[in-house]
Amino acid sequence: MYLLSGCGDSKFADLSQSELQDRYYECENASSLSPGAAITCDNIRRECDRRAKDAGRKVCF
């Protein structure tokens, strides 16, 4: 039996820190988002939170 999971390394894990910061800033300052963009921004926030946790910080940047 095989189990496939969608929870693996984020495709955003390959982004540089500065690119992730730029994308995060764009998401935080967007006045409205399409459903697809909202999902993308949620994934960017998760990656940002993961990096903050790995670095021992409470905030993203």
Secondary structure, 3 states (H helix, E strand, C coil): CCCCCCCCCCHHHHCCHHHHHHHHHHHHCCCCCCHHHHHHHHHHHHHHHHHHHHCCCCCCC
